Amino acid sequence: MAKIVKTASGKFSCRLYLGMDSSKHKKYKMFTHSDKRILKSIVAEFESTNRTMASLDTFSACLERYINDRDGIVSPSTIRGYKSIQEVLKKDFADFCALSLASISRQDIQKVITDLQGKEKSGKYIKNIHGLISGVLIANDYPSPKVSLPSSKAKHVYEPSKDDIHRTLMAARGTDMEIPILLGIHGLRRSEICALRYPEDFEGKVIHIRHAIVYGEKNVVSEKATKTDGSDRLVPLSDDCYQKIVKQGYVTHKTLAAITQAFTKLLTRNGIPKYRFHDLRHFFASYMHENGFSDAQIMKMGGWKTDAVMKNIYRYALPDEKLSDKINSVFSNL
């Protein structure tokens, strides 16, 4: 069901997407009522009455409607991902897209999955495509059949050591990458760094993270709210980082892609083992943990929604160094 919102008059309204007209213009039907429960019932009855007609729509038409219904509600980068998958399905799975929603079987979906595996697509990529197919079915009140999905293989990613981080900071000193790297070590995402404005987002040496820059359709850059509710947060800065921003008068003029490219070049030019800019955030969590910060403090500063996410993903950058020291100490006493 489409979203029900409260209007300025105090009534409730719902705008239901009906598809495209012959001129390829989006068609909507508005419903309004003073009682939200009654409005919900009216909309549900309308959808139910029209479901038989909708069930004859092709998967392609239903996918288009699914994406349009969420445009402006979910992140532009999510819409971009949906449309990328839409193009793949249209190009490589035209027969599947031509099926009516009511006729899609478990075997039809499994064939798509199996063909993608044959093209050696990653487990994560295949699961994303399956998730969108399931979403379209469920949104139209059809069950999503259980299919066999490939397991996602964990990628081995090099995690920077303290020495790597130190060398990176020395290499970046005095360049336009120094402040972004320092902020990365403070736990900020690249998208959050690009959205920061000085002095608007600063309360003394504390920054208020509330926006993020993302790529939307056709690589159009847009600003949105932070990734999760917990990502809207206050982050205290070190004196060194804060003073450099004050002296410069801004955070960075670099785009998301420019930061990634410049970071890779900086590592290569200085003979530092390659790692991702996002790994600075991994380092932040591990380094804070090593220095006695509590899980709650790290989670709050880093903007993780749950400590499970933080523990499972971000606390693995540094343990080898401490573990090696401890093993040497234990065995030296034998």
N, C-alpha and C positions, 0 to 999 in steps of 0.2 A: 504494500500500500504506500502511496506517496505521502510525503511528510505533511502533517497538520500543524499549522502555525496560528498563533493568536494575533489578530490584527489590532491596529491602534484604536478601533472602535470597541474593542472588547469581545468581538465575535471571533469565531474560528473559521479558517479557510483551508482549502486543500486544492492544489492545482495538479490535475491528473494528466499525464502525457498520453496522447492517443496515437502518436505516430506521425508520419509525414503525409502531406497532401500531394496532389499531382504536381505541384510546383516545387516539391521538396522543401516546403516550409513546415516547421514543427507545429503540430496541432495540440491544443490543451483544452481541458474542460474544467471550469472553476465550480467548486462547491463551497457554500457558506452556511453556517448555522451558529446560533448562540450557545448550543450545547455540544461539547466536544464528542461525547459518547454517541449522540444521535448522528452527528456528522460522520463519524467513523462508520456507523452502520449504513448510512446512505451510500458512502463511497464503496464500501465492501459489497453492497448489493449491486451497484453499478458494474463493478469489476467482475462480479460473479456472472451477471447477465451477459457480459461481453466476452467471457472467458472462452466460450465455445468458438467464437470467431477468432480470438487470439490464438487458440490452439492450432489453427490452420496456418498461421504465420510460419514462415521458414525460420530456422534457427538464426540465420543471418539477420532477418528483420527484428527478431526478439533481442538479439545481441545489440543491435543498433539502439533499440529502445532502452535496453538496460543501461547502456553507457550514457545516453542522453538524460535519463532520469537522475543520474548521479553527478552529472556535470554541474559544477558550482557548489556541490555538497562535499564531495571528497576532494583530496588534494589534486592539484593540476598534474603532479607527477604520477599519481595513480591513474588518472584519465589517460595520460600519455602511455602508460603501460598497457591499459585496456586496449587502446587503439593500435598499439604495436602488435598485440596478440590477434586482434581483429584482422589485420592485414595478412598475418601468417595463415590464419584459418581460411580466409578468402582465397589466397593464392594457392595453398598446398592442399586444402581440404574442401574444395568447392562442393563435392557431392554431399559431404556432411552438412555444410552450411545450407544446402538446398532442401534438407529434410524438414518436414513439419515438426514442430516441437513435440506434438503428441506421439509421433512415430519413432522418436529417438530411443534406441534400446541400449542396454549395457554393452552389447557387441559393437555397436556403432562408436561409442565413446572409447572402448578398449582398442579399436582399430586405430583411432587417432593417436592414442598413447603409444601403441606398439610401433607405428610408423615414425613417430618422433624419436623413439629409442633407436630405431634402425638408422636414423640420421645422426646418431650419437649426440643428441641434445642432453644437457645436464638434467639431473634429477630435479633440481629446484625449478628449472625452466618448465619442465613438463608438468610439475605440480601446480605452477602458476596458471598454465593453460587449462588444466583440469579444474582448478578452482574457479576460473571464470565460466567455464561451461556449466559447472554445478550451480554457480550463482544465478545464471540465466534460468536454469530449470526451476530452481527453488523459488525465484522471484515470481515465476508464473504458476506456482502451486503444483509443480511436478516433482516427484522424488528424484534424487540424484543417485543412480545405481552405483553399487560398489564395484570398483574396478581395481586391477592390479597396477600399482604405481611403483616406479623404480625407487630405490633408496637413494637418498642424497649423500654423496660421498664428501666427507669432510676434506676441504682443501688444506694442504699444508702451507701456511703463511708464515713467513719469517717475522719474528717478533723482535723489535729493537731492544738492545741491552742499554744499560745506563751509559755505557761508553758511546754507543751509537747516538744516543740522544745528545750527549755532551758535544760530540763532534758535529752534529747537525746544528746545534745552537751556535757553535763557534763559526761554522761556515756561513750561517745566515746573518751573523752580526753586521749591522750597518746596511743590510739590503732591504728591499721591500717585502721580503718573506719573513723577516725577523718577528714582527708582531703577529702575523697569522700562526707561525709555529709556536710562539709563546702561548697564544690563546688555545691552540690545540693541546698543549701540555697542561693547560688549566681545565681540560675536559670538554671544550667546545667542539661542536660539529662544524665542518666546513661551511654548511649552509647557514649556520647561526653566525659564524664569523663574518660572512659576506653581508649579512643583514644588519650588523651592528652599526649604530650611528653615535658619533661623539659630538656633543656631550649629552644628547637626548637620552641615551640608554645607560647613562652613568649616574650613580649616586655616590659621589666620592670615589673610593677605590673599589666599589661594588658595582658590577654590571647587571642590568636587568635583561635577561634573555627572554624575549617574547615573540620574536619573528624569525623566519627562516626564508632563504632564497631557494627556489626550486625551479627545475626545468619542466615546462608544460608541453603541450602539443607543438610540434614543429620547432622544438627547442626554444620556445618563447619563455623568457625568464619572468617569474612572478614572485611576489612576496606573500607568504602565508603565515598562519599561526604556527607555533612550534609543533614538533612531531607528536608529542603527547601532552596531556595536562601537566604532568610532572616536569616536562621540559621547560615550561614557563617558570623561571627560577631566578634567584639572585646568586651571583658567583663572585666571591671576593678575589681580588687580584693581588699579586705580589707587587711590592713597591717598584721593582725594576720594570715590570710590564706596564704598570699604570703610568709611570713617568715617561716611558717611550711613547705611549699613545698621546699623552698631554703635549709633549714636545712636537710630535708630528701633526697633531690637530685633527686626525681622523684615524680610523681603524685600518681600512684597506680599500683600494679602488679596484682590486683584482676580482675577476669573475670566478665562479666555481671551477671552470675548466682551466683558467689561467693559473690558479693555485696548484692544481694537480700537476700541470705541466712544469711549472717552475720548481716545484718540490722534487719531482723526479730528476730534473736536470741538476739541481743542487746536489743531490746525493751522488749522482754519476760523476759529476765534475770533481767531487772531493773524495772519491773512492770509498764512500760509505755504503754498506750493504743495503740493497733496495728494500724498502718497506713502504706501506701506504701512509698517506697523510692521516687517514682515520686511525692508524695504529698509535698516533700520539695520544688519542683518547683512551686506547687500551692501556698505554703506559701510565696515564694519569691515575686510573683506577688501581692498578697494581702498586704504583709508587706510593699513593696515599695509604693504601692498606699496609704496606711495608713500614710506613712511618707512623703507624698507630691510629690512623683515623678510623672511626667506626663505619660499619656498613651503611648505617642510616645517613651519616654525614657524606660519605662518598656518593651514595645514591641521590641525595638531595643536590649536591653540587653538580653532578654529572647529568641529572635530569632523567634517570632511568625510571621506568614506570614501576617495576618491581625489583626486589633484590635478587630474585631468581635469575632474571635476565642479566643483571650485573655479575653475579657469581658465575653463571654458566659461560658467559662470553668474554668478560673483561678482566678476569683475575688470573691471567696466565702469562703475563709478559715477563715477570721477574723471578719466579720461584726457583728456577734452575740455579741461579747464582747463590741464593741463600742455602739451598739444599746441598750444593757442592761443599760449601764451607762447613755445614753441619756434619756431613759425612766424613770430611777430612778430620774434623775435630774428634768424632766418635772413634774412628779407626786408628787414629794416632795414639789413643790410650790403650790399645790392645798390647 
